[in-house]
Structures are given as C-alpha cells and as structure tokens.
Amino acid sequence: MSRGRSRLLPVRVGGAGAEGLGREGAAVLCTDLDAAAAGATAERIRAAGGRAISSGLDVRDRAAVGRRSGDGGARS
C-alpha cells in the first residue's frame, strides 16, 4: 500500500501507474514535458479522491528533477 508515500512519475511512462498510486493513497507528482498532459493526469487522480500535483519537467535532466523533488539531484 502507498498511503503516506510520495512518488514522482513521468506521465508518458507511468500515467496509469500514477493513477493507481493515487487510488492507493500516495501523494503523486505527475510530470511530463507537456505540462498540460501532466495536469490532466493529476486532475484525474484528484477527481477520484487522490492527492496529486503536476509539473512540466524533463526527467532526463537530473538537476531539474532534483530541484523539483527536493533532493538536490542526489542519487542513492
């Protein structure tokens, strides 16, 4: 179960997965180069009672992902 967890998912790769995580209670950050597509996915999650926000983001840009996710681009 994902309740209490947060996930950052690129919409083109994991839109359906993002919606599933939202149904399980995760707070989801939907990202895509196309900010409107990310926003539409986040809206579907919210319409189903989940928590989601969206952002236009190029997930190939490690520094941008780090800034958006709050980890400064750190890798484990």
HUTATA-V363147 format. One line per field, one symbol per residue. phi: phi as a letter, one per 40 degrees, with the letter a starting at -180 (. if undefined). psi: psi as a letter, one per 20 degrees, with the letter a starting at -180 (. if undefined). burial: 1 if it has 16 or more other C-alpha atoms within 10 Angstrom, else 0. Layout:
phi->???
psi->???
burial->???
//
This chain:
phi->.bdgbbbbbccccbdccccccccchccbbcbadcdcccccccccccccgcbabbacaccccdcccccccgbggcbc
psi->qjpjqqqoppghgkghhghghghijqppopqqhnhhgghgghhhghhjjrpqrrpppoiingggggghijjjjqq.
burial->0000011111100010011111101111111100001111111111000111111110100000100100000000
//
